[in-house]
Each structure stands twice: as C-alpha cells, then as structure tokens.
Amino acid sequence: MNHVQDNQKKPHDWHRADVIAALHKRGWSVAALARAHKLGESTVRSALDKPYPKSERLIAEAIGVAPETIWPERFAERNFTPTLRSC
C-alpha cells in the first residue's frame, strides 16, 4: 500500500488577501476587473470565497497565473475521480 507521508505538504489555496494584493500589484481592483468584463462586483468577488469558475479565470488572467495556481484545493476537488482498489 502507498501512504502519503505526513511530512508531504499539500498545496493550499491562496488567502483572499493575497489574491487581492496580487490584483493590486497588477493594477487591478475587484471592482475594476468586474467593470472591465461587464460583470457585477459581487460576481467577481464571490470567487475569493467559494468556487466560481468564470470569476476564477478572470482573476487568474489579471494576475497572470493559472487558476489552479491560486486555488489548487478547489481544482483538486473538481478533478477528483474516485477509483476502486482491491484490498
């Protein structure tokens, strides 16, 4: 059997403050990003707290990284495919 060792760290989603800071470093605010894409600010802001693929893509594009880089836990859950193993 293969076991994940306890000392191996799983990647974690960025903290919402880090996402906002990364946007600001690139000259964006959540409100400006929403206006640029003709969306409501709450639509874009929702991706900071819960899965919202369209807004995640917009934020990641503005920062210049893949959405999976910012939210690896969300993508792991979305792409999880259970497999059956015989014991």
N, C-alpha and C positions, 0 to 999 in steps of 0.2 A: 504494500500500500504506500502511496505517496501522501505525505502530510506536509502542509505548508509550515515552515518553521516559524516560530513565534517572533524571531528577530527580523523577519522579512516584513517590510512596511508596505502596505497597500497605498496607492495614490489617493489623495483626498481632494475633494472639490475645493476650489479657491474660496476664501472667505469673501462675502459680498463686498466688504470694504476694499479688499484687494482688487476686485473686478472694477469697482467704481474708480479707484485710484488709477488703474491701468487705462481706463477710458479717458480720464482727465489728462494723463500723460500724453495721450494721442490727440488731445484737443477736443474731446467729446464729453458731453454730459448725457445722462439718460434721456433728458428732455430733448436735447438737440438731435440725438440719434432717432428718437421717435418722430420728431418733426421731419427729418430728412427722408424718412421712409413712409411718411403719411400714416403713422400709427398713433394710437393713444399712448401717453407716457406710461400708464399703468400696464399696458400690454407688454411693453419692453421691460419695465421694472419687474414684472412678475417672474421673469427668468432668473432673477437674482435669488429668489427664494424657493422656487419649485420648477419642475421640468416644464419647459415651453419651447419646443424645438425651433420655431421660427425666430423668436427673440434671441435664443441662444446663438443661432447662426449670425444674426445681425451684430450682436455684441462681440462675438469672437472675430468677425470680419473687421470690425472697427479697431479692435486691439491688435489684430494681425497674427492671431494664432488659431488653431483648430478648436472647435467647441469641446472636443474630447480632452484637450489640454486643460481647459478651465473646469470642466465638470466630469472628471473620469468616473466617479461613482455613478452618476446618472447614466452614462453611456454603458457602463458595465451592466447595470440593471436592465437597460433596454435591449442589450445584445446578448443577454444571458439565455442560453439554451440548455435546459436540463438534459442530462444524459443518464441512462440507466447503466449501472455496473453490476456485474455478478460478483457475489461475495465469495 
